[in-house]
Amino acid sequence: MTPSTRSLRFSRAAVVRLWLHCQGLARPRGSAPINRQAFVGHLERTGALQLDSVNVVDRAHYLTLWSRFGPYDRARVDRWVYRDRLAYEYWGHEASILPISHLPLGRRRMRRFPPESWSGRAWWSRYATSTPSKRRVLRRLRAEGPLESVDFQPQPAEREEKTDSLAWRLKEDKRSLKLLWHAGRVAVTGRRHFRCVYDLAERVYPDGPAATLAEYHDSWLLIGLSGCGIAPERHLVNYFTGPELNAAERRRTIARNLRKKRIVEVEVDGLRGPHYVLPEHLDGIDRLPEPAGTTLICPFDSLLWQRKRAAELLDFHYTVEIYVPAKKRKYGYYVLPILHEGRLVGRLDPKLHRDRGALEIRALHFEPDFAPTARFEARLNEAVADLADFLGATDIVMPPSG
């Protein structure tokens, strides 16, 4: 590290401002419209939109975009992904929508699938499928065209057979469909009612090369810093999970990018360890405006991919309580953190009742050091009303006061 870089030191507030800027959350929701350029820009900057099947409010990727852009036409986003191929579905942070420019990185993971870390694990030996099963799936796609997982259920004539061998074969073929997606032989060509529609990869992905192994490893670091701004290694672990790097590989990746001056080492007041930043983020960091606006954050938003970061920088400790037994939940089932002027100040537990067009707020909690003001309450009410409009709800049910 040279003397010039050693002297670079930033306050925690400056780090938070840059982070929210990178995440597209530093300005009021809806202050900029979502269009093709903005959509791709979000994917390029944060790395991905995480997908999740929970639909108690809305799908995770739709909510993540709403938090930044306000209400929009979901069908337009679907067209950009599945018709215009501005993006593709693969593994980024878990299952994700990724910018098509990152497809070479995806191809590298496909070629290395399954990763070495999976070998020898008990669950993998149970989940892996046979070569004949994979061949059956590929033959069906080649002959029949795009298929869903449900198409690998027993057909009426087959149900009459009631044989264990048929049930096992079909169950194995459904697993093969997913494994072939991981391996890049099969791709998601669209969705019906959020169910994946698969086709042969050569019919979906454009031609192109795979990234080198070094480029693939670098993506863990460079995409992480693109979405986080300034971060130590521990805040980058599990942000972008496509590359599964062990500790030694992460250290080598950081050292290589420092040597090549792709990243700069800096210090942050009050936080331990070296921090890293992309050189382009250093220009103007001190001139970034204070975060503004009030919005609600999806549990699977890229802002919360690294919970340790939220705890250390924003003093916000968050758990996705979907996976917590109901009696042990502290805040609720599908809790949305409340982002207000650069702080996570509380959380609410919503549920959309589609049958009666009502958005119910089942619980509302504030952080111990936050005192709601009239201005904040007005902004929060606006955010909830905006969410209801996006969800098509005509009624909002708030929790009893007190």
C-alpha positions in Angstrom: 0.0 0.0 0.0 1.4 3.4 -1.0 1.5 6.4 1.3 -1.2 8.1 -0.9 -3.7 5.3 -0.4 -2.8 4.8 3.2 -4.0 8.3 4.0 -7.5 7.7 2.5 -9.9 7.6 5.4 -13.7 8.0 5.5 -16.3 8.4 8.1 -19.0 5.8 8.5 -21.6 8.4 7.3 -19.7 8.8 4.0 -19.6 5.0 3.6 -23.4 4.7 4.2 -24.1 7.6 1.7 -22.0 5.8 -1.0 -23.6 2.5 -0.2 -27.1 3.8 -0.6 -26.1 5.6 -3.7 -24.8 2.4 -5.2 -28.0 0.6 -4.2 -30.2 3.2 -5.9 -31.7 4.1 -2.5 -30.2 7.5 -1.8 -33.0 9.5 -3.5 -36.8 9.4 -3.0 -38.7 6.5 -4.4 -40.1 7.2 -7.8 -37.9 10.3 -8.4 -36.6 8.7 -11.6 -38.7 6.5 -13.9 -37.9 2.9 -14.6 -37.0 2.3 -18.3 -34.7 -0.1 -20.1 -31.6 1.8 -19.2 -32.5 2.2 -15.6 -33.4 -1.5 -15.3 -30.1 -2.6 -16.7 -28.3 0.0 -14.7 -29.7 -1.4 -11.5 -28.6 -4.9 -12.4 -25.2 -3.8 -13.4 -24.7 -1.7 -10.3 -26.0 -4.0 -7.7 -25.2 -7.3 -9.5 -28.6 -8.9 -9.6 -32.2 -9.0 -8.5 -32.9 -11.9 -6.2 -35.8 -14.2 -7.0 -38.0 -15.7 -4.4 -41.3 -17.6 -4.5 -42.9 -16.1 -1.4 -45.9 -14.1 -2.6 -47.5 -12.8 0.7 -47.0 -9.3 -0.7 -45.4 -9.5 -4.1 -42.5 -11.4 -5.7 -39.1 -10.3 -4.3 -37.7 -8.9 -7.6 -40.8 -6.8 -8.2 -40.7 -5.3 -4.7 -37.0 -4.6 -5.0 -37.6 -2.4 -8.0 -40.7 -0.8 -6.5 -38.6 0.3 -3.5 -36.6 2.5 -5.9 -38.9 3.4 -8.8 -42.3 3.3 -7.3 -45.3 1.7 -9.1 -44.5 0.4 -12.6 -45.8 -2.1 -15.2 -44.5 -5.6 -14.2 -45.1 -6.8 -17.8 -42.5 -4.4 -19.1 -39.9 -5.8 -16.8 -40.8 -9.4 -17.9 -40.5 -8.4 -21.5 -37.1 -6.9 -20.9 -35.9 -10.2 -19.3 -37.7 -12.9 -21.3 -38.3 -11.3 -24.7 -35.7 -8.6 -25.2 -33.0 -10.7 -23.3 -31.6 -7.7 -21.5 -31.1 -10.1 -18.6 -31.1 -13.8 -17.8 -31.9 -16.0 -14.9 -29.1 -17.8 -13.1 -27.2 -17.9 -9.9 -26.0 -14.5 -8.6 -27.1 -14.0 -5.1 -29.0 -17.3 -4.9 -31.4 -17.6 -7.9 -31.4 -14.2 -9.6 -32.1 -12.0 -12.6 -28.7 -10.9 -13.9 -27.6 -8.4 -16.6 -26.9 -10.2 -19.9 -23.4 -8.6 -19.9 -22.6 -11.0 -17.0 -23.4 -14.1 -19.0 -19.7 -14.9 -19.5 -19.4 -15.1 -15.7 -22.4 -17.4 -15.6 -20.9 -19.6 -18.3 -17.8 -20.1 -16.2 -19.9 -21.3 -13.3 -21.8 -23.5 -15.6 -18.6 -25.2 -16.8 -17.5 -25.7 -13.2 -20.8 -27.2 -12.1 -21.1 -28.9 -9.6 -18.6 -26.9 -7.6 -15.9 -28.8 -5.7 -17.5 -27.7 -2.4 -20.5 -29.8 -3.2 -18.6 -33.1 -3.7 -18.8 -35.5 -0.8 -21.8 -33.8 0.9 -24.6 -36.1 1.9 -27.3 -33.9 0.5 -25.6 -33.8 -2.9 -25.3 -37.6 -3.1 -29.1 -37.7 -2.6 -29.9 -34.9 -5.0 -27.6 -35.8 -7.9 -29.3 -37.5 -10.9 -28.2 -40.2 -13.4 -26.9 -39.6 -16.9 -30.0 -41.4 -18.4 -32.3 -39.0 -16.6 -30.5 -36.0 -17.9 -30.6 -37.4 -21.4 -34.4 -38.0 -21.1 -34.9 -34.4 -20.1 -32.8 -33.0 -23.0 -34.6 -35.3 -25.5 -38.0 -34.1 -24.4 -37.0 -30.4 -24.6 -35.4 -31.0 -28.0 -38.6 -32.7 -29.3 -41.3 -30.9 -27.5 -39.9 -27.4 -27.0 -40.2 -25.3 -23.8 -41.4 -27.3 -20.7 -42.2 -26.5 -17.1 -41.4 -28.7 -14.1 -45.0 -29.7 -13.9 -44.7 -31.3 -17.4 -42.6 -33.9 -15.7 -45.6 -35.1 -13.6 -47.2 -38.4 -14.5 -49.6 -38.1 -17.4 -53.2 -39.6 -17.2 -52.2 -42.8 -18.9 -49.1 -43.1 -16.8 -50.9 -42.6 -13.5 -52.8 -45.9 -14.1 -49.4 -47.7 -14.0 -49.0 -46.8 -10.4 -45.4 -48.2 -10.3 -42.7 -47.1 -8.0 -40.2 -47.0 -10.9 -42.3 -44.5 -12.9 -42.7 -42.2 -9.8 -39.0 -42.3 -9.2 -38.1 -41.7 -12.8 -40.3 -38.6 -13.0 -39.1 -37.3 -9.7 -35.5 -37.7 -10.8 -36.2 -36.0 -14.1 -37.6 -32.9 -12.3 -34.3 -32.7 -10.4 -32.3 -33.2 -13.6 -34.2 -30.2 -15.1 -32.9 -28.0 -12.3 -29.4 -29.5 -12.4 -29.2 -29.0 -16.2 -30.1 -25.3 -15.6 -27.2 -25.0 -13.1 -24.9 -26.7 -15.7 -25.9 -24.4 -18.5 -27.5 -27.1 -20.7 -31.0 -25.7 -20.0 -32.1 -22.1 -19.5 -35.2 -20.3 -18.2 -36.9 -18.9 -21.3 -39.9 -17.4 -19.5 -42.3 -17.8 -16.6 -46.0 -18.7 -16.3 -47.6 -17.7 -13.0 -44.0 -17.5 -11.7 -43.3 -21.1 -12.7 -40.1 -21.5 -14.7 -40.4 -22.4 -18.4 -37.2 -24.2 -19.5 -35.7 -24.7 -23.0 -32.4 -25.8 -24.4 -29.8 -23.2 -23.5 -28.7 -22.7 -27.2 -32.3 -21.5 -27.9 -32.1 -18.9 -25.1 -28.6 -17.7 -24.5 -26.8 -15.7 -27.2 -23.4 -17.0 -28.4 -20.4 -15.9 -26.6 -17.3 -16.9 -24.5 -17.0 -17.9 -20.9 -15.0 -15.7 -18.5 -11.6 -16.9 -17.4 -11.3 -18.4 -13.9 -9.5 -15.2 -12.7 -12.3 -13.0 -14.1 -14.9 -15.3 -12.4 -13.1 -15.0 -9.1 -12.7 -11.2 -9.6 -16.5 -10.9 -10.1 -17.0 -11.8 -6.4 -15.0 -8.8 -5.4 -15.8 -6.3 -8.2 -19.5 -6.8 -8.2 -19.6 -6.8 -4.4 -17.8 -3.4 -4.4 -20.0 -2.1 -7.2 -23.1 -2.7 -5.0 -21.6 -1.8 -1.6 -19.2 1.0 -2.4 -16.7 0.8 0.4 -16.5 -2.6 2.2 -14.2 -4.9 4.1 -13.9 -8.6 3.0 -16.4 -9.7 5.7 -19.1 -7.5 4.1 -18.5 -9.0 0.7 -18.8 -12.6 1.7 -22.2 -13.8 0.6 -23.1 -10.6 -1.2 -22.6 -12.1 -4.6 -22.7 -15.9 -4.2 -22.2 -17.1 -7.8 -18.5 -17.7 -7.2 -18.0 -19.9 -4.1 -14.6 -18.7 -3.0 -12.9 -20.0 0.1 -10.9 -17.7 2.4 -7.6 -18.3 0.6 -9.2 -17.6 -2.8 -10.7 -14.4 -1.5 -7.4 -13.2 -0.2 -5.6 -14.0 -3.5 -8.4 -12.2 -5.4 -8.1 -9.1 -3.3 -4.3 -9.1 -3.5 -4.4 -9.5 -7.3 -6.9 -6.6 -7.8 -4.9 -4.4 -5.5 -1.7 -5.1 -7.6 -3.6 -4.3 -10.8 -5.0 -1.1 -9.2 -8.6 -2.2 -9.8 -9.4 -1.5 -6.2 -8.0 0.8 -3.5 -7.5 0.1 0.1 -8.9 2.6 2.5 -9.8 3.0 6.2 -13.2 3.7 7.8 -13.6 5.4 11.2 -14.7 3.1 13.9 -14.7 -0.1 11.8 -12.0 -2.7 12.0 -10.0 -4.2 9.1 -8.9 -2.9 5.7 -11.7 -1.7 3.5 -11.7 -1.6 -0.3 -13.3 0.6 -3.0 -13.4 0.9 -6.7 -11.3 3.9 -7.9 -14.3 5.3 -9.8 -16.2 5.6 -6.5 -13.6 7.8 -4.9 -14.3 10.6 -7.3 -17.0 12.8 -5.8 -17.7 10.6 -2.7 -17.4 13.7 -0.5 -20.0 15.5 -2.6 -22.7 12.9 -2.5 -25.9 14.4 -1.1 -27.5 13.2 2.1 -30.0 10.3 1.5 -33.6 11.4 1.1 -37.0 9.8 1.0 -38.8 7.0 2.8 -39.4 3.6 1.3 -39.9 -0.1 2.3 -37.3 -2.7 1.7 -38.0 -6.3 0.6 -36.5 -9.0 2.8 -34.5 -10.2 -0.3 -33.3 -6.8 -1.4 -29.6 -6.5 -2.3 -29.3 -3.9 0.6 -29.8 -6.8 3.0 -27.8 -9.6 1.3 -25.1 -9.1 3.8 -26.8 -8.8 7.2 -23.5 -8.2 9.1 -23.0 -5.0 7.0 -26.5 -3.8 7.9 -25.7 -4.4 11.6 -22.3 -2.7 11.5 -23.1 0.3 9.4 -26.8 0.9 10.2 -27.0 -0.7 13.6 -29.9 -2.8 12.2 -30.2 -6.4 13.1 -32.4 -8.3 10.6 -33.6 -11.8 10.3 -36.0 -13.2 7.7 -38.5 -14.7 10.0 -40.3 -16.7 7.3 -38.0 -19.5 8.3 -38.6 -19.0 12.1 -41.4 -21.0 13.8 -44.4 -18.7 14.3 -44.2 -18.7 18.1 -40.6 -17.6 18.0 -41.1 -14.7 15.6 -40.3 -11.3 17.0 -41.6 -9.0 14.3 -43.7 -11.1 11.8 -43.7 -13.3 8.8 -42.7 -11.1 5.9 -41.2 -8.0 7.5 -40.3 -5.0 5.4 -37.6 -2.7 7.0 -38.4 1.0 6.8 -35.7 3.1 5.2 -36.0 6.8 6.1 -33.5 9.4 5.0 -30.6 6.9 5.1 -31.5 5.1 8.2 -33.4 1.8 8.8 -35.7 3.1 11.5 -38.3 0.3 11.8 -40.1 -2.5 10.2 -43.7 -3.5 9.3 -45.4 -6.8 8.7 -47.7 -6.6 5.7 -50.0 -9.1 4.0 -51.9 -8.6 0.8 -55.5 -10.0 0.8 -56.0 -10.4 -2.9 -59.5 -11.8 -2.5 -60.8 -8.5 -1.1 -58.2 -6.0 -2.4 -56.8 -5.1 1.0 -53.3 -4.5 2.2 -53.1 -5.3 5.9 -50.3 -4.0 8.0 -50.3 -6.5 10.8 -47.6 -5.0 13.0 -45.4 -1.9 13.0 -42.2 -1.6 15.1 -39.6 1.2 15.4 -36.0 1.0 16.4 -35.4 1.9 20.1 -33.5 5.0 19.3 -36.0 6.3 16.7 -38.8 8.8 17.7 -41.3 9.1 14.8 -42.2 12.7 13.9 -45.2 14.0 12.1 -43.1 14.4 9.0 -41.9 10.8 9.1 -45.5 9.5 9.7 -46.7 11.4 6.6 -43.9 9.9 4.5 -44.5 6.4 5.9 -48.2 6.7 5.1 -47.3 7.8 1.6 -45.0 4.8 1.1 -47.7 2.4 2.3 -50.3 4.0 0.1 -47.9 3.8 -2.8 -47.3 0.1 -2.2 -51.0 -0.5 -2.0 -51.4 1.2 -5.4 -48.6 -1.0 -6.9 -50.3 -4.1 -5.5 -53.7 -3.1 -6.7 -55.2 -2.9 -3.2 -58.0 -0.5 -2.7 -58.1 -0.7 1.1 -55.3 -0.4 3.7 -55.8 -1.9 7.2 -53.4 -0.5 9.8 -52.7 -2.1 13.1 -54.5 -0.8 16.2 -52.7 2.1 17.8 -51.0 1.6 21.1 
